[in-house]
């Protein structure tokens, strides 16, 4: 299956979403030019790729084929105002005005909606320039709200420019050649269940495709049944060993569960490292690149 031009990476908090987004962007950049669009306020995916915090609004180069850019909903609102009111002094005054504050309060989700419009434009540019965009998106609950905001704007603005943009955004989100979701998950029952529910909600309520689930921090096989029996009396050591085997079993079950839901699953091995840096991202990217062509 061909990948969409824009991959929207989301998942339950604590599943390594930003790490996976950074590794995925690096993996895709081995094939063709790629942009990582970091929506997370902490910009941790960008920092992992750059080796330093991302500063400023301009894109930063993280590799020969890889750029990193930070996006914020407020910045997109300001950019939208500059487009419709090209006189800078007037647009700045409007943004600072109390009246404009009332307008944005009366249109809940306007800033997030314009952020989606920016992603649509980026995906269109990526198609023209034969490259990918990877988005380090909000965690799953907030991501679902973000992706549903165009429908809400259509209800609030039944005619006019916002309505036209909303139609364009909705068409973009359901076009599997332009947009798709990558779900991050860990081998824990709660994270797996939430990811499956999110994939179902995206498909059923919004018509959005889930490209793959990436199982992060999957432990390698460590113990046989005989090993577990032999260390049963070692207290905390035995508990840790059983937990590792439970996670392995959860990962195996998850592959079957995601397959039933029509979602391919990629496993990333747990890296026993004190911190995640560029070397670790390179290692995870190689694992993703090895599986992605088959998808």
KASULMO-V311330 format. One record per residue. N is the residue number from 1. RES is the residue in three letters. PHI is phi in degrees with one decimal (NA if undefined). Layout:
# KASULMO-V311330
N & RES & PHI
N & RES & PHI
This chain:
# KASULMO-V311330
1 & UNK & NA
2 & UNK & -68.5
3 & UNK & -78.7
4 & UNK & -68.8
5 & UNK & -69.5
6 & UNK & -123.2
7 & UNK & -113.5
8 & UNK & -102.9
9 & UNK & -94.9
10 & UNK & -143.9
11 & UNK & 174.0
12 & UNK & -60.6
13 & UNK & -54.6
14 & UNK & 92.5
15 & UNK & -92.2
16 & UNK & 80.7
17 & UNK & -55.2
18 & UNK & -66.8
19 & UNK & -62.5
20 & UNK & -65.2
21 & UNK & -60.1
22 & UNK & -63.3
23 & UNK & -66.0
24 & UNK & -64.5
25 & UNK & -60.8
26 & UNK & -65.2
27 & UNK & -61.1
28 & UNK & -68.5
29 & UNK & -68.8
30 & UNK & -71.3
31 & UNK & -100.3
32 & UNK & -159.7
33 & UNK & -55.1
34 & UNK & -140.3
35 & UNK & -118.2
36 & UNK & -95.7
37 & UNK & -100.7
38 & UNK & -94.8
39 & UNK & -96.9
40 & UNK & -74.0
41 & UNK & -56.7
42 & UNK & -77.8
43 & UNK & 53.9
44 & UNK & -73.1
45 & UNK & -63.3
46 & UNK & -61.4
47 & UNK & -64.2
48 & UNK & -64.2
49 & UNK & -77.1
50 & UNK & -85.9
51 & UNK & 79.0
52 & UNK & -161.9
53 & UNK & -60.3
54 & UNK & -80.3
55 & UNK & -122.5
56 & UNK & 81.8
57 & UNK & -93.4
58 & UNK & -77.2
59 & UNK & -61.6
60 & UNK & -117.5
61 & UNK & -86.2
62 & UNK & -112.8
63 & UNK & 175.3
64 & UNK & -58.5
65 & UNK & -117.4
66 & UNK & -133.1
67 & UNK & -116.4
68 & UNK & -127.4
69 & UNK & -140.3
70 & UNK & -98.1
71 & UNK & -122.7
72 & UNK & -132.0
73 & UNK & -62.0
74 & UNK & -64.3
75 & UNK & -63.3
76 & UNK & -69.8
77 & UNK & -63.3
78 & UNK & -64.3
79 & UNK & -65.3
80 & UNK & -62.5
81 & UNK & -63.8
82 & UNK & -66.6
83 & UNK & -72.7
84 & UNK & -87.4
85 & UNK & -127.3
86 & UNK & -68.0
87 & UNK & -79.9
88 & UNK & -57.7
89 & UNK & -62.9
90 & UNK & -71.7
91 & UNK & -64.3
92 & UNK & -65.0
93 & UNK & -64.4
94 & UNK & -63.7
95 & UNK & -63.0
96 & UNK & -86.4
97 & UNK & -74.7
98 & UNK & -66.4
99 & UNK & -62.0
100 & UNK & -64.3
101 & UNK & -60.2
102 & UNK & -64.6
103 & UNK & -63.6
104 & UNK & -66.3
105 & UNK & -68.4
106 & UNK & -78.6
107 & UNK & -117.0
108 & UNK & -58.4
109 & UNK & 87.1
110 & UNK & -61.2
111 & UNK & -63.3
112 & UNK & -63.8
113 & UNK & -61.4
114 & UNK & -70.0
115 & UNK & -65.3
116 & UNK & -62.3
117 & UNK & -62.9
118 & UNK & -63.5
119 & UNK & -63.8
120 & UNK & -61.2
121 & UNK & -64.9
122 & UNK & -62.7
123 & UNK & -66.2
124 & UNK & -63.3
125 & UNK & -62.8
126 & UNK & -63.0
127 & UNK & -65.6
128 & UNK & -66.9
129 & UNK & -103.3
130 & UNK & 55.2
131 & UNK & -141.2
132 & UNK & -114.1
133 & UNK & -125.5
134 & UNK & -113.9
135 & UNK & -110.4
136 & UNK & -82.6
137 & UNK & -90.0
138 & UNK & -63.3
139 & UNK & -62.2
140 & UNK & -52.6
141 & UNK & -62.0
142 & UNK & -67.6
143 & UNK & -63.8
144 & UNK & -62.8
145 & UNK & -63.3
146 & UNK & -61.3
147 & UNK & -70.9
148 & UNK & -92.1
149 & UNK & -69.5
150 & UNK & -61.9
151 & UNK & -64.3
152 & UNK & -66.1
153 & UNK & -65.2
154 & UNK & -59.9
155 & UNK & -70.1
156 & UNK & -77.2
157 & UNK & -120.0
158 & UNK & -70.2
159 & UNK & -139.6
160 & UNK & 94.1
161 & UNK & -62.4
162 & UNK & -63.0
163 & UNK & -65.0
164 & UNK & -64.5
165 & UNK & -64.3
166 & UNK & -59.8
167 & UNK & -61.8
168 & UNK & -64.3
169 & UNK & -65.8
170 & UNK & -61.8
171 & UNK & -62.6
172 & UNK & -64.3
173 & UNK & -65.8
174 & UNK & -95.7
175 & UNK & -91.7
176 & UNK & -68.4
177 & UNK & -81.7
178 & UNK & -110.0
179 & UNK & -138.9
180 & UNK & -158.9
181 & UNK & -104.8
182 & UNK & -109.0
183 & UNK & -98.9
184 & UNK & -96.9
185 & UNK & -152.4
186 & UNK & -118.5
187 & UNK & -75.1
188 & UNK & -132.2
189 & UNK & -57.5
190 & UNK & -63.5
191 & UNK & -65.2
192 & UNK & -66.0
193 & UNK & -62.6
194 & UNK & -64.6
195 & UNK & -65.6
196 & UNK & -64.3
197 & UNK & -64.5
198 & UNK & -65.6
199 & UNK & -59.6
200 & UNK & -65.8
201 & UNK & -65.6
202 & UNK & -61.5
203 & UNK & -71.1
204 & UNK & -75.5
205 & UNK & -92.0
206 & UNK & -119.5
207 & UNK & 70.6
208 & UNK & -99.6
209 & UNK & -84.7
210 & UNK & -100.0
211 & UNK & -72.5
212 & UNK & -165.7
213 & UNK & -108.3
214 & UNK & -108.5
215 & UNK & -82.7
216 & UNK & -91.7
217 & UNK & 60.9
218 & UNK & -80.8
219 & UNK & -73.3
220 & UNK & -72.3
221 & UNK & -59.0
222 & UNK & -125.1
223 & UNK & -131.7
224 & UNK & -89.6
225 & UNK & -59.4
226 & UNK & -63.7
227 & UNK & -61.4
228 & UNK & -63.3
229 & UNK & -66.6
230 & UNK & -69.3
231 & UNK & -103.1
232 & UNK & -56.4
233 & UNK & -94.4
234 & UNK & -95.9
235 & UNK & 61.5
236 & UNK & -61.5
237 & UNK & -63.0
238 & UNK & -65.8
239 & UNK & -62.5
240 & UNK & -64.3
241 & UNK & -62.5
242 & UNK & -64.0
243 & UNK & -63.0
244 & UNK & -60.9
245 & UNK & -69.7
246 & UNK & -63.0
247 & UNK & -66.4
248 & UNK & -60.7
249 & UNK & -65.1
250 & UNK & -63.1
251 & UNK & -63.8
252 & UNK & -63.7
253 & UNK & -65.3
254 & UNK & -62.7
255 & UNK & -58.7
256 & UNK & -67.1
257 & UNK & -64.6
258 & UNK & -68.6
259 & UNK & -61.3
260 & UNK & -62.6
261 & UNK & -83.9
262 & UNK & 77.1
263 & UNK & -118.1
264 & UNK & -62.7
265 & UNK & -126.2
266 & UNK & -113.9
267 & UNK & -103.1
268 & UNK & -113.7
269 & UNK & -68.7
270 & UNK & -67.0
271 & UNK & -103.8
272 & UNK & -85.7
273 & UNK & -126.3
274 & UNK & -70.6
275 & UNK & -154.8
276 & UNK & -101.1
277 & UNK & -129.6
278 & UNK & -64.2
279 & UNK & -62.0
280 & UNK & -68.1
281 & UNK & -61.9
282 & UNK & -60.1
283 & UNK & -65.9
284 & UNK & -67.9
285 & UNK & -61.7
286 & UNK & -62.7
287 & UNK & -65.7
288 & UNK & -66.1
289 & UNK & -61.0
290 & UNK & -68.0
291 & UNK & -100.7
292 & UNK & -60.0
293 & UNK & -57.2
294 & UNK & -71.0
295 & UNK & -87.4
